Amino acid sequence: MPNPLFDRLFAPHRGSARPFLHLPDGSTLSYAGFLDRAARFAAALRAAGLGTGDRLATQVEKSADALAVYAACVQAGVVFLPLNTAYTAAEVGYFLADAGAALFLCDPSRAAELAPVADAAGARLETLGAAGAGSFAERAAQLAPWDGVADRAGGDLAALLYTSGTTGRSKGAMLSQDNLLSNALTLAEAWAFTEADVLLHALPIFHTHGLFVATNVVLATGGAMILLPRFDAAQVLRHLPGASAMMGVPTFYTRLLAEPGLTREATAHMRLFVSGSAPLLAETHAAFEARTGHRILERYGMTETNMNTSNPYAGERRAGTVGLPLPGVELRVTDPATGAALPRGEVGVIEVRGPNVFLGYWRMPEKTAEDFRPDGFFVTGDLGVVDAEGYLTIVGRQKDLIISGGYNIYPREVEMVLDAQPGVLESAVVGVPHPDLGEAAVAVIVPAPGARPDPAALGAAMARALARYKQPRRIEILPELPRNAMGKVQKNVLRERFRGLFA
């Protein structure tokens, strides 16, 4: 029976003694051992009554078993729904109910807290901890590995990933087998991954970056992963000698730059560093190259589309850009008001079309229809500009656009000026209510270590670089910017914090 995702990513490794996971305790799990574990979990899913198309939600710590649950879902035809480990019980309750989850796996330490929300949502609760702990793992250990594979088509639903919901109710992005498989195969080729690669994996696996990019690319090529529970700069440096590639978010690289051990010698054996999920400062790009000799490869993706663009592996990697559309992905920039395609060099809304683009939002047909053009292009809500050579630069989110006195202000343009100033580590620009202008720009500055930026000097620098209407009306200084689990700045938090500045 066909099951494209299982047939391509998992089935070729059955019985293979090749290492798949190098674990924090120093042990190694082979492909055969991993797939045996996954097949036992698949048997446990079937014994629990889950059938093809049923939803399994997980909120568990990163581990080999957590990845094996994903593999088990693919094998059994169950739709996989990983949840951020930071979500509260109330948040988890919403996701379980909205998805109609049949089974919910949580960490044993949170079972008592989460049992009421699982019960209210009609989801059976089991536990899964690290190293074989938990009721689900214990149940699976008593079962023979399931040797079947559920019959699935490329267009069938494989996973549900919920968006962050910073502008309202979280939406479940429906990702098909073809969405996940096409992107994995495209990225494996674009980034030249082979079975000889060992990926240093310090990303969370409840997000598309760590799960459907990092893990699937390794599975597609038969390589191995060093599976770290979380990012710790010192620990990453200790494990670098055994790796050939690393995928991360900008915070990974800024924290590595603070480590004296990050040198050309320490990274000489590495062939690739990838960054995504949030903008990488050009200064970080330059500093990392100066220290290591490596130019970080930046790419652009989102929950609904997997990866859309990438700087080239063999070619010019332009700092500040997210590169060119990936093979098979069509990209255009359109006028936010009319939807008309814009020429290169003009800022507009990024729209994409391709096999990577999701099926739509779970049980939200009106929202799905709103975000797709009749010709199949998905309106990302990101603002960008394509240069003469086709490289895309992300300007910001459409919802972050500031309209002040009738003029459009793109926060990223202002942030680039501020980030280049002495004593500034990073910045974020947001719009807050203003009695005269409607909205006014506020700049939030994080000082570089030991620095004390002068707001007057920053204002003078902006006056030299930006038209008056683009210049922030206030500059605020904070020790750090609020971020989500993937390192994205939470501008909604900043807007709320400073919304009364001009009242």
Residue pairs with C-beta under 8 A, 6 or more apart in sequence:
1 149
1 150
1 151
2 151
2 152
2 153
3 74
3 75
3 77
3 149
3 150
3 151
3 152
3 177
4 152
4 153
4 154
4 177
4 178
4 181
5 74
5 152
5 158
5 177
5 180
5 181
6 74
6 75
6 149
6 150
6 152
7 149
8 181
8 185
8 220
9 74
9 181
9 184
9 216
9 219
9 220
10 35
10 38
10 71
10 74
10 75
10 219
11 149
12 222
13 20
13 31
13 32
13 34
13 35
13 219
13 222
14 31
14 32
14 35
15 32
16 30
16 31
16 32
16 222
17 30
17 31
17 32
18 30
18 31
18 195
18 222
18 224
19 28
19 29
19 30
19 31
19 224
20 29
20 30
20 31
20 33
20 34
20 218
20 224
20 225
21 28
21 29
21 34
21 64
21 67
21 224
21 225
21 227
22 28
22 198
22 224
22 225
22 226
22 227
22 242
23 29
23 64
23 227
24 227
24 228
24 229
29 37
29 64
31 222
34 64
34 67
34 68
34 71
35 71
36 145
37 64
37 65
37 68
37 140
38 68
38 69
38 71
38 72
38 75
39 72
39 75
39 145
39 146
39 147
40 72
40 140
40 141
40 143
40 144
40 145
40 146
41 65
41 68
41 69
41 71
41 72
41 136
41 140
42 72
42 73
42 75
42 76
42 145
42 146
43 140
43 143
43 144
43 145
43 146
44 72
44 136
44 139
44 140
44 143
45 56
45 72
45 73
45 76
45 78
45 103
46 76
46 146
47 139
47 143
48 102
48 103
48 124
48 126
49 102
50 56
50 76
50 78
50 102
50 103
51 77
51 78
52 76
52 77
52 78
52 150
52 151
52 152
53 77
53 78
53 79
53 156
53 157
54 78
54 79
54 102
54 103
55 78
55 79
55 81
55 99
55 100
55 101
55 102
55 160
56 69
56 73
56 78
56 79
56 80
56 81
56 101
56 102
56 103
56 104
56 105
57 81
57 82
57 83
57 92
57 95
57 96
57 99
57 101
57 103
57 104
57 105
57 123
58 66
58 69
58 80
58 81
58 82
58 83
58 104
58 105
58 106
58 128
58 206
59 82
59 83
59 84
59 85
59 87
59 92
59 104
59 105
59 106
59 107
59 110
59 114
59 206
60 66
60 69
60 85
60 105
60 106
60 107
60 128
60 129
61 85
61 107
61 129
61 130
61 229
62 204
62 205
62 227
62 229
62 230
63 129
63 130
63 131
63 227
63 229
64 227
65 128
65 130
65 131
65 132
65 137
66 128
66 205
67 205
67 215
67 227
69 80
69 105
69 128
70 80
70 82
70 205
70 211
70 215
72 78
73 79
73 80
73 158
74 80
74 158
75 146
75 148
75 149
75 150
76 146
76 150
77 150
77 151
77 152
77 156
78 150
79 157
79 158
79 159
79 160
80 158
80 159
80 160
81 95
81 99
81 101
81 159
81 160
81 161
81 162
81 172
82 159
82 161
82 205
82 206
82 207
82 211
83 92
83 95
83 162
83 206
84 204
84 206
84 207
84 485
85 107
85 204
85 206
86 485
87 95
89 113
89 114
89 116
89 117
90 117
92 104
92 114
92 117
93 117
93 118
93 120
93 121
94 170
95 101
95 162
95 170
95 172
96 104
96 117
96 118
96 121
96 123
97 120
97 121
97 122
98 170
98 172
98 362
98 363
99 160
99 172
99 362
100 122
101 121
101 123
102 123
102 124
103 123
103 124
103 125
103 126
104 114
104 118
104 121
104 123
104 124
104 125
104 126
105 125
105 126
105 127
105 128
105 134
105 136
106 114
106 118
106 125
106 127
106 128
107 127
107 128
107 129
107 134
108 127
108 128
108 129
108 133
108 134
108 135
109 129
111 125
111 127
114 125
115 125
118 124
118 125
119 125
126 134
126 135
126 136
126 139
127 133
127 134
127 135
127 136
128 134
128 136
128 137
129 137
132 138
132 141
152 158
152 177
153 177
154 176
154 177
154 178
154 181
155 176
155 177
155 178
155 359
156 176
156 177
157 174
157 175
157 176
157 359
158 175
158 176
158 177
158 179
158 180
159 175
159 180
159 212
160 172
160 173
160 174
160 175
160 362
161 172
161 173
161 175
161 207
161 208
161 303
162 170
162 171
162 172
162 173
162 303
163 170
163 171
163 173
163 303
163 304
164 170
164 484
164 488
165 171
166 490
166 492
167 399
167 492
171 361
171 362
171 364
171 367
172 361
172 362
172 363
172 364
173 303
173 304
173 358
173 361
173 362
174 358
174 359
174 360
174 361
174 362
175 212
175 306
175 358
175 359
176 358
176 359
178 355
179 306
179 355
179 356
179 357
179 358
179 359
180 212
180 216
180 306
181 216
182 328
182 354
182 355
182 356
183 212
183 213
183 216
183 306
183 307
183 355
183 356
184 212
184 213
184 216
184 217
184 219
184 220
185 220
186 307
186 326
186 327
186 328
186 356
187 193
187 213
187 217
187 307
187 310
187 326
188 217
188 220
188 221
189 327
190 310
190 312
190 313
190 326
190 327
191 217
191 245
191 272
191 274
191 297
191 310
191 313
192 271
192 272
192 313
192 314
193 217
193 218
193 220
193 221
193 223
193 245
194 221
194 222
194 223
195 221
195 222
195 223
196 223
196 244
197 218
197 221
197 223
197 224
197 244
197 245
197 271
198 223
198 224
198 225
198 226
198 242
198 243
198 244
198 245
199 214
199 217
199 218
199 223
199 224
199 225
199 226
199 243
199 244
199 245
199 246
199 247
200 225
200 226
200 228
200 236
200 239
200 240
200 242
200 243
200 245
200 246
201 210
201 214
201 215
201 225
201 226
201 227
201 228
201 247
202 228
202 230
202 231
202 232
202 235
202 236
202 246
202 248
202 252
203 209
203 210
203 214
203 231
203 247
203 248
203 249
204 210
204 230
204 485
204 486
205 211
205 215
206 485
207 277
207 303
207 485
207 486
208 301
208 302
208 303
208 306
209 247
209 249
209 276
209 277
209 301
209 486
210 247
212 306
213 247
213 276
213 301
213 306
213 307
214 225
214 247
215 225
218 224
218 225
226 239
226 242
226 243
228 235
228 236
228 239
231 248
231 251
231 252
231 255
233 252
233 255
233 256
233 258
233 259
234 259
234 261
236 246
236 252
236 256
237 256
237 259
237 261
237 262
237 266
240 246
240 266
240 267
240 269
240 270
241 266
241 269
243 269
243 270
244 269
244 270
244 271
244 272
245 270
245 271
245 272
245 273
245 274
246 252
246 270
246 272
246 273
246 274
247 274
247 275
247 276
248 273
248 274
248 275
249 275
249 276
249 277
249 278
249 486
249 487
250 275
250 277
250 278
250 279
250 280
250 281
250 284
250 487
251 278
251 483
251 487
252 275
252 487
253 273
253 275
253 280
253 284
253 288
253 296
254 281
254 284
256 262
256 288
257 284
257 287
257 288
257 291
262 291
262 292
263 291
263 292
264 291
264 292
264 293
266 292
267 292
267 293
267 294
270 292
270 294
272 297
272 313
273 288
273 294
273 296
273 297
274 296
274 297
274 298
274 299
275 296
275 297
275 298
275 299
276 298
276 299
276 300
276 301
276 307
276 322
277 301
277 486
277 487
277 488
278 483
278 486
278 487
278 488
278 489
279 394
279 412
280 296
280 298
280 319
281 419
281 426
282 319
282 320
282 416
282 419
283 419
283 420
284 296
285 295
285 296
285 298
285 319
285 320
286 319
288 294
288 295
288 296
289 295
289 296
295 317
295 319
296 317
297 310
297 311
297 313
297 317
297 323
298 310
298 311
298 317
298 319
298 321
298 322
298 323
299 307
299 309
299 310
299 311
299 322
299 323
300 307
300 308
300 309
300 310
300 322
300 323
300 392
300 394
301 307
301 308
301 309
302 308
302 380
302 382
303 358
304 357
304 358
304 378
304 380
305 352
305 354
305 356
305 357
305 358
305 378
305 380
306 356
307 326
307 356
308 325
308 326
308 329
308 331
308 350
308 352
308 354
308 356
308 380
309 322
309 323
309 324
309 325
309 326
309 329
309 331
309 392
310 322
310 323
310 324
310 326
311 317
311 318
311 321
311 322
311 323
311 324
311 391
312 323
312 324
317 323
318 391
320 393
320 416
321 387
321 391
321 392
321 393
322 391
322 392
322 393
322 394
323 391
323 392
324 390
324 391
324 392
325 331
325 352
325 390
325 392
326 354
326 356
328 354
328 355
328 356
329 352
329 353
329 354
329 356
330 352
330 353
330 354
330 377
331 350
331 351
331 352
331 386
331 392
332 341
332 350
332 351
332 377
333 341
333 342
333 346
333 347
333 348
333 349
333 350
333 351
333 384
333 385
333 386
334 340
334 341
334 342
334 348
334 349
334 351
334 379
335 341
335 342
335 348
335 349
336 348
336 349
336 383
336 398
336 401
339 373
342 348
344 385
344 386
344 387
344 388
344 390
345 385
345 386
345 387
345 388
346 385
347 383
347 384
347 385
347 395
347 410
348 383
348 384
348 385
349 379
349 380
349 381
349 382
349 383
349 398
350 380
350 382
350 383
350 384
350 392
350 394
351 373
351 377
351 378
351 379
351 380
352 377
352 378
352 380
353 375
353 376
353 377
353 378
357 376
357 378
358 378
360 368
360 372
361 367
361 368
361 371
371 378
371 379
371 381
372 378
372 379
373 379
381 397
381 398
381 399
382 394
382 396
382 397
382 398
383 394
383 395
383 396
383 397
383 398
383 401
383 410
383 412
384 392
384 393
384 394
384 395
385 392
385 393
385 395
386 392
386 393
387 393
394 412
395 410
395 411
395 412
395 413
396 410
396 411
396 412
397 491
400 411
400 430
400 431
400 491
401 408
401 409
401 410
401 411
401 431
402 408
402 409
402 410
402 411
402 429
402 430
402 431
402 439
402 440
402 441
403 409
403 431
403 438
403 439
404 431
404 434
404 437
404 438
404 439
404 440
404 441
404 469
405 436
405 437
405 438
405 469
406 438
407 469
407 470
409 429
409 431
409 441
409 469
409 470
411 428
411 429
411 430
411 431
411 441
411 491
413 466
413 470
414 427
414 429
414 441
414 443
414 462
414 466
414 470
414 471
414 472
415 427
415 428
415 429
415 443
417 461
417 462
417 465
417 466
418 424
418 427
418 429
418 443
418 445
418 458
418 461
418 462
419 426
419 427
421 453
421 457
421 458
421 461
422 451
422 453
423 447
423 448
423 451
423 452
423 453
423 454
424 445
424 446
424 447
424 448
424 451
424 453
424 458
425 446
425 447
425 448
425 449
425 451
426 446
426 481
427 443
427 444
427 445
427 446
428 443
428 444
428 481
428 489
428 491
428 494
429 441
429 442
429 443
429 444
429 472
430 441
430 442
430 444
430 491
430 494
430 495
430 498
431 439
431 440
431 441
431 442
431 495
432 439
432 440
432 442
432 495
432 498
432 499
432 500
432 501
432 502
433 439
433 440
433 499
433 502
433 503
434 440
434 473
434 502
435 502
435 503
440 472
440 473
440 474
440 501
440 502
441 470
441 471
441 472
441 473
442 472
442 473
442 474
442 475
442 476
442 494
442 498
442 501
443 458
443 472
443 474
443 475
443 476
444 475
444 476
444 477
444 478
444 481
444 494
444 498
445 453
445 458
445 475
445 476
445 477
445 478
446 477
446 478
446 479
446 480
446 481
447 453
447 477
447 479
453 477
455 475
455 477
458 475
459 471
459 475
462 470
462 471
462 472
463 471
473 502
474 498
474 501
476 498
481 489
481 490
481 494
482 489
482 490
482 493
482 494
483 489
483 490
484 490
